[in-house]
Amino acid sequence: MGPVEWFLGMHFTWHATPSSLTVHLHQTGFAANLVERHGMHLKALTPGATPYRAGFPIDSIAVESRLDPDSPAMRARREKYQSIVGGIGWLVNCTRPDLAPIHTFLASYSNMPSQGHLNAAKYVLHYIHSTVDHGISFSSGVSGDMHVNIHFPDSSDLEAYTDARPPVAGQMPTIYSDACWGGQYSNVVPDGTPLELFKYRSLSGLIVFRCGGPVSWKAIRQDQTALSSCEAEIMATNEAAKRAVDLRNLAEGMLDIGYVLSDLDEATVVYNDNEGCVNWAHNMTSKQIRHMSLRDNRVREWVQEDQSLDVVHIAGKLNLADIFTKEMKDGAQFRRLRDAFMSSHSQFIDDALESLRRSYSSADNVQLAAFAASSADPCTASDFLGRKKNTKGEDGLNPTAPPHNPSVGRPD
């Protein structure tokens, strides 16, 4: 059947070399359609955009109280709002982990959205419009950095690892967990304004990496108010631990049907940047957190008795789950974290073409032409191949008729 190109609206772009197979997943078509349906495609692109509006936290926006829930105006607004939030949710579920926290915030107001909430949802569409071809990548390579698009400071960097050890290399699943403490309404809400109780709760975030990219992620409000930052982090680590156990059970099921995975060879590592939480997971407790729920205590059993998990401390600036825990005011920090595990389709193509240019000799131009024609924008591919032809003095490239390439296919 050959390599998959489309599945449930996701576009797969493959890059094969003799030693590895890399794929990029994105939903440019769906994202562009979502933006256009709501009239946001006419706005100019903002390269440095984020989903968040500075000074307008979503939880600080007043809920709708003037309109009747069954009025025509409220029904029309609700339908439009739910259409936008539902579209964002589909992107979050498939290829856009960077939208997970903003979707969690917007979804809290789907029943009675105010005009402010609708404006916030439209602002997210503008961000999607500006990053329409962003997606996630995976690789079958077993050597090199732990993740294809993630680079950590070297272990000799004492400033980065004064209180933690760097993540290990390899294809084992690696999980990051984090949490904010308290609400997200900032100082925008005037004193004396009544707030719903759920707005005081912390946000838990987690992201799981395997084979060079994120395979699972989550941003969710905690179900009760945390009494300390350590307690909030323990709740977040509990969410990450449950996801780790789910993946280990999946690997065990794959083993039962004949697919041998390395996920069960050693404990799955869960990184967290709160030292109190890490110590708690290893049974070093204190009076301040003796009230913690028995449900969260299950993490300790997975770490100490089953030894299927290991909770490890990591420096806060290296914790990629930080992007899932708050409305980031610092756009540069948001983009740094996002670009650590996501890339645009055009960047993936540029990197793949450059890799082919370095890897293949002039006699293998047909391989380069085949990839360019099947994966890249025709203009981009033609420009690149034209530059290469002029440089090497080669003729006869035909990017519109690529030959069969047996090296491109489903990984074993």
C-alpha positions as CSV (number, residue, x, y, z in Angstrom):
1,M,0.0,0.0,0.0
2,G,3.0,2.3,0.5
3,P,3.4,5.1,3.0
4,V,0.3,6.9,4.3
5,E,-0.2,10.4,3.1
6,W,-3.5,11.4,4.6
7,F,-5.3,10.1,7.7
8,L,-8.3,11.8,9.3
9,G,-7.3,15.2,7.9
10,M,-3.6,14.8,8.9
11,H,-1.0,15.1,6.2
12,F,2.1,12.9,6.5
13,T,5.4,13.9,4.9
14,W,8.1,11.2,4.9
15,H,11.9,11.6,4.6
16,A,13.8,8.4,4.2
17,T,17.5,7.8,4.4
18,P,19.5,4.5,4.5
19,S,19.7,4.8,8.3
20,S,16.4,6.3,9.4
21,L,12.8,7.3,8.5
22,T,11.4,10.7,9.6
23,V,7.8,11.9,9.3
24,H,6.1,15.2,9.8
25,L,2.4,15.4,10.7
26,H,0.4,18.6,10.2
27,Q,-3.2,19.7,9.6
28,T,-2.6,22.7,7.3
29,G,-5.8,22.1,5.3
30,F,-8.1,21.8,8.4
31,A,-6.4,24.7,10.1
32,A,-6.7,27.0,7.1
33,N,-10.4,26.1,6.6
34,L,-11.1,26.8,10.3
35,V,-9.5,30.2,10.0
36,E,-11.3,31.0,6.8
37,R,-14.8,29.9,8.0
38,H,-14.6,32.5,10.7
39,G,-13.2,35.3,8.6
40,M,-9.8,35.5,10.2
41,H,-7.8,34.7,7.0
42,L,-8.0,38.3,5.9
43,K,-5.8,39.5,8.7
44,A,-2.1,39.9,8.2
45,L,0.2,37.2,9.5
46,T,2.1,37.9,12.7
47,P,5.3,35.7,12.8
48,G,5.8,36.1,16.5
49,A,2.2,35.6,17.5
50,T,1.1,33.6,20.5
51,P,-2.5,32.4,21.5
52,Y,-2.6,34.7,24.4
53,R,-3.5,38.4,24.6
54,A,-1.3,40.3,27.0
55,G,-3.4,41.9,29.8
56,F,-6.5,39.8,29.0
57,P,-6.3,36.5,30.8
58,I,-9.3,34.4,29.8
59,D,-10.3,33.7,33.4
60,S,-10.5,37.4,34.0
61,I,-13.1,38.0,31.3
62,A,-16.6,38.5,32.8
63,V,-19.1,35.8,32.1
64,E,-22.3,36.7,30.2
65,S,-25.1,37.9,32.5
66,R,-27.1,40.3,30.4
67,L,-28.4,38.0,27.7
68,D,-31.0,35.2,28.2
69,P,-29.5,31.8,27.5
70,D,-32.3,31.1,25.0
71,S,-32.2,34.5,23.2
72,P,-31.4,34.5,19.5
73,A,-28.3,36.6,20.1
74,M,-26.9,34.2,22.7
75,R,-27.7,31.2,20.6
76,A,-25.9,32.6,17.6
77,R,-22.9,33.6,19.7
78,R,-22.8,30.2,21.5
79,E,-22.9,28.3,18.2
80,K,-20.1,30.3,16.7
81,Y,-18.0,30.0,19.9
82,Q,-18.5,26.3,20.2
83,S,-17.6,25.9,16.5
84,I,-14.3,27.7,17.0
85,V,-13.5,25.9,20.3
86,G,-14.4,22.5,18.8
87,G,-12.1,23.1,15.8
88,I,-9.3,24.1,18.1
89,G,-9.9,20.9,20.1
90,W,-9.5,18.7,17.0
91,L,-6.2,20.4,16.3
92,V,-5.1,19.8,19.9
93,N,-6.1,16.1,19.8
94,C,-4.0,15.5,16.7
95,T,-1.0,17.7,15.9
96,R,-1.0,20.9,17.9
97,P,0.1,20.5,21.5
98,D,0.8,24.2,21.7
99,L,-2.9,24.9,21.7
100,A,-3.8,22.6,24.6
101,P,-3.8,25.1,27.5
102,I,-5.7,27.8,25.6
103,H,-8.3,25.2,24.6
104,T,-8.7,24.2,28.2
105,F,-9.4,27.8,29.2
106,L,-11.8,28.5,26.3
107,A,-13.8,25.3,26.8
108,S,-14.7,26.3,30.3
109,Y,-17.1,29.0,28.9
110,S,-18.8,27.1,26.1
111,N,-22.2,27.3,27.7
112,M,-22.5,31.1,28.1
113,P,-19.6,32.8,26.3
114,S,-19.4,36.6,26.5
115,Q,-18.3,38.8,23.7
116,G,-14.9,38.9,25.4
117,H,-14.6,35.1,25.3
118,L,-15.5,35.1,21.6
119,N,-12.8,37.7,20.9
120,A,-10.3,35.6,22.8
121,A,-11.3,32.6,20.6
122,K,-10.9,34.7,17.4
123,Y,-7.4,35.7,18.6
124,V,-6.4,32.1,18.8
125,L,-7.6,31.7,15.2
126,H,-5.2,34.5,14.3
127,Y,-2.4,32.6,16.0
128,I,-3.4,29.5,14.0
129,H,-3.4,31.6,10.8
130,S,0.1,32.7,11.5
131,T,1.4,29.2,12.3
132,V,-0.9,27.2,9.9
133,D,1.6,24.6,8.9
134,H,3.0,23.8,12.3
135,G,3.0,20.2,13.4
136,I,5.0,17.4,15.0
137,S,7.8,15.1,13.8
138,F,9.0,11.6,14.6
139,S,12.1,9.6,13.6
140,S,13.1,5.9,13.7
141,G,16.7,6.8,14.4
142,V,18.1,5.3,17.5
143,S,21.2,7.4,17.9
144,G,21.9,11.1,18.6
145,D,19.9,13.3,20.8
146,M,16.9,12.0,22.8
147,H,14.5,13.9,20.6
148,V,14.8,15.1,17.0
149,N,13.8,18.7,17.6
150,I,14.8,19.0,21.2
151,H,18.2,20.0,22.4
152,F,19.3,20.2,26.0
153,P,22.4,21.9,27.4
154,D,25.4,19.5,27.6
155,S,25.8,17.7,30.9
156,S,28.9,19.7,31.5
157,D,26.8,22.9,31.8
158,L,26.9,23.3,35.6
159,E,24.6,26.3,35.5
160,A,21.8,24.3,33.9
161,Y,22.2,21.2,36.0
162,T,23.1,22.5,39.5
163,D,20.2,20.6,41.0
164,A,19.2,18.1,38.4
165,R,20.5,15.6,35.9
166,P,20.0,15.9,32.1
167,P,17.5,13.7,30.3
168,V,18.9,10.5,29.0
169,A,19.3,9.7,25.3
170,G,17.5,6.9,23.5
171,Q,14.0,6.0,22.2
172,M,12.4,5.2,25.6
173,P,9.3,7.2,26.4
174,T,10.1,10.3,28.4
175,I,7.5,12.3,30.3
176,Y,7.5,15.9,31.6
177,S,5.0,17.1,34.2
178,D,4.4,20.6,35.6
179,A,1.8,22.7,37.3
180,C,1.1,26.3,38.0
181,W,-0.2,27.2,41.5
182,G,-3.4,29.1,41.8
183,G,-5.6,30.9,39.3
184,Q,-4.8,32.5,36.0
185,Y,-6.8,35.7,36.3
186,S,-3.6,37.7,37.3
187,N,-4.1,41.2,38.7
188,V,-6.6,42.3,36.1
189,V,-9.7,41.4,38.1
190,P,-10.7,44.4,40.4
191,D,-10.8,43.8,44.2
192,G,-14.2,42.6,45.4
193,T,-15.1,40.9,42.2
194,P,-16.8,37.5,42.8
195,L,-15.1,34.6,41.0
196,E,-16.2,31.1,40.3
197,L,-14.4,28.6,42.5
198,F,-12.9,26.6,39.7
199,K,-10.8,29.7,38.6
200,Y,-8.7,29.3,41.8
201,R,-7.6,25.8,40.8
202,S,-4.1,25.1,39.3
203,L,-3.5,23.8,35.8
204,S,-1.7,20.5,35.4
205,G,0.4,19.9,32.2
206,L,2.2,16.9,30.8
207,I,3.9,15.8,27.6
208,V,5.2,12.4,26.5
209,F,8.0,12.0,24.0
210,R,8.9,8.9,22.0
211,C,10.6,8.3,18.7
212,G,11.7,11.9,18.4
213,G,8.4,13.7,19.0
214,P,5.4,14.2,21.3
215,V,3.0,11.2,21.4
216,S,0.7,12.5,24.1
217,W,0.0,15.7,25.9
218,K,-2.5,17.2,28.3
219,A,-3.5,20.5,30.0
220,I,-6.2,20.1,32.6
221,R,-7.6,22.0,35.5
222,Q,-7.1,20.2,38.8
223,D,-10.3,19.0,40.5
224,Q,-9.6,20.7,43.7
225,T,-7.6,23.8,45.0
226,A,-4.0,23.0,45.8
227,L,-2.8,24.4,49.2
228,S,0.8,24.7,48.0
229,S,2.9,24.7,44.9
230,C,4.3,21.3,46.0
231,E,0.7,19.9,46.2
232,A,-0.1,21.2,42.8
233,E,3.0,19.6,41.3
234,I,2.1,16.3,43.0
235,M,-1.3,16.3,41.4
236,A,0.3,17.1,38.0
237,T,2.8,14.2,38.5
238,N,-0.1,11.9,39.3
239,E,-1.6,12.8,35.9
240,A,1.7,12.1,34.2
241,A,2.1,8.8,36.1
242,K,-1.3,7.6,35.0
243,R,-0.4,8.4,31.4
244,A,2.9,6.5,31.8
245,V,1.1,3.5,33.1
246,D,-1.3,3.6,30.2
247,L,1.5,3.6,27.7
248,R,3.3,0.8,29.5
249,N,0.1,-1.3,29.4
250,L,-0.2,-0.5,25.7
251,A,3.4,-1.7,25.2
252,E,2.6,-4.9,27.1
253,G,-0.4,-5.4,24.8
254,M,1.8,-5.0,21.8
255,L,4.2,-7.5,23.2
256,D,1.3,-10.0,23.5
257,I,0.6,-9.8,19.8
258,G,4.3,-10.1,18.7
259,Y,5.6,-6.5,18.6
260,V,8.5,-6.2,20.9
261,L,9.0,-2.7,22.3
262,S,11.7,-1.5,24.6
263,D,9.3,0.5,26.8
264,L,9.2,-2.2,29.4
265,D,12.9,-2.8,29.7
266,E,13.3,-0.2,32.5
267,A,11.3,2.3,34.5
268,T,9.6,5.1,32.6
269,V,11.1,8.5,33.7
270,V,8.8,11.3,34.7
271,Y,10.6,14.7,35.0
272,N,9.3,17.4,37.3
273,D,10.9,20.7,38.4
274,N,9.6,20.7,42.0
275,E,12.1,19.1,44.4
276,G,9.5,18.6,47.1
277,C,7.3,16.7,44.7
278,V,10.3,14.5,43.6
279,N,11.2,13.8,47.2
280,W,7.6,13.0,48.0
281,A,7.5,10.4,45.2
282,H,10.5,8.7,46.8
283,N,8.7,8.6,50.2
284,M,10.3,11.5,51.8
285,T,7.3,13.4,53.2
286,S,6.7,16.3,55.5
287,K,4.0,17.6,57.8
288,Q,2.9,20.1,55.2
289,I,1.7,17.4,52.8
290,R,0.4,14.7,55.1
291,H,-3.1,15.6,54.0
292,M,-2.5,14.5,50.4
293,S,-5.1,12.2,48.9
294,L,-4.5,8.4,48.9
295,R,-5.2,8.5,45.2
296,D,-2.0,10.5,44.6
297,N,-0.2,8.1,46.9
298,R,-0.5,5.5,44.1
299,V,2.4,7.3,42.4
300,R,4.7,6.3,45.3
301,E,3.7,2.6,44.8
302,W,4.6,2.7,41.1
303,V,7.9,4.3,41.9
304,Q,8.9,2.2,45.0
305,E,7.1,-1.1,44.8
306,D,6.4,-1.8,41.1
307,Q,9.5,0.2,40.1
308,S,7.8,0.9,36.8
309,L,8.2,4.6,37.1
310,D,11.0,6.9,38.3
311,V,10.3,10.6,39.2
312,V,13.3,12.7,38.5
313,H,14.0,16.4,39.1
314,I,14.8,18.6,36.2
315,A,15.7,22.3,36.1
316,G,12.6,24.5,35.6
317,K,14.0,26.2,32.4
318,L,14.3,22.7,30.8
319,N,10.8,21.5,31.7
320,L,8.9,21.5,28.4
321,A,5.6,20.9,30.2
322,D,5.8,24.5,31.5
323,I,4.0,25.5,28.3
324,F,0.9,23.6,29.4
325,T,0.4,25.2,32.8
326,K,-0.3,28.9,32.2
327,E,-1.2,31.7,29.8
328,M,2.3,32.8,29.1
329,K,2.9,36.5,29.1
330,D,6.4,36.1,27.7
331,G,6.0,35.5,24.0
332,A,9.7,34.6,23.6
333,Q,9.5,31.9,26.2
334,F,6.3,30.5,24.7
335,R,8.0,30.3,21.3
336,R,11.1,28.8,22.7
337,L,9.2,26.0,24.4
338,R,6.9,25.4,21.3
339,D,9.8,25.3,18.9
340,A,11.5,22.8,21.1
341,F,9.1,20.0,20.0
342,M,7.2,21.4,17.0
343,S,8.2,22.7,13.6
344,S,6.5,24.0,10.5
345,H,6.1,21.9,7.5
346,S,8.2,24.2,5.4
347,Q,11.0,24.0,7.9
348,F,10.8,20.2,7.9
349,I,11.0,20.2,4.1
350,D,14.0,22.6,4.1
351,D,15.8,20.4,6.7
352,A,15.1,17.3,4.7
353,L,16.2,18.8,1.4
354,E,19.4,20.1,3.0
355,S,20.0,16.6,4.5
356,L,19.6,15.0,1.1
357,R,21.9,17.6,-0.5
358,R,24.6,16.7,2.0
359,S,24.0,12.9,1.8
360,Y,23.7,12.2,-1.9
361,S,26.2,12.8,-4.6
362,S,25.5,14.5,-7.9
363,A,24.8,11.1,-9.5
364,D,21.8,10.7,-7.1
365,N,19.9,13.8,-8.2
366,V,16.9,11.6,-9.1
367,Q,16.5,10.7,-5.4
368,L,16.5,14.4,-4.5
369,A,14.0,15.2,-7.2
370,A,11.7,12.4,-6.1
371,F,11.6,13.6,-2.6
372,A,11.2,17.2,-3.6
373,A,8.3,16.5,-6.0
374,S,6.4,14.2,-3.5
375,S,6.9,16.3,-0.3
376,A,7.6,19.9,-1.0
377,D,5.8,22.9,-2.5
378,P,6.5,22.7,-6.3
379,C,8.0,26.2,-6.3
380,T,10.2,25.6,-3.4
381,A,11.3,22.2,-4.8
382,S,12.0,23.7,-8.2
383,D,14.0,26.6,-6.8
384,F,16.0,24.3,-4.7
385,L,16.7,21.8,-7.5
386,G,17.5,24.7,-9.9
387,R,20.0,26.0,-7.5
388,K,21.5,22.6,-7.1
389,K,21.6,22.1,-10.9
390,N,23.3,25.4,-11.4
391,T,25.9,24.6,-8.7
392,K,26.6,21.1,-9.9
393,G,26.1,21.6,-13.6
394,E,23.6,18.7,-13.7
395,D,20.7,18.5,-16.2
396,G,17.8,16.2,-16.7
397,L,16.0,16.5,-13.3
398,N,12.2,15.8,-13.6
399,P,10.6,16.5,-10.2
400,T,7.1,15.8,-11.7
401,A,7.8,12.1,-12.4
402,P,9.6,10.6,-9.4
403,P,10.6,6.9,-9.7
404,H,9.6,4.3,-7.2
405,N,11.8,4.6,-4.1
406,P,11.8,1.3,-2.1
407,S,13.5,3.0,0.9
408,V,10.4,5.0,1.6
409,G,7.8,3.0,3.5
410,R,6.5,2.0,6.8
411,P,9.2,1.5,9.5
412,D,9.7,-2.1,10.7
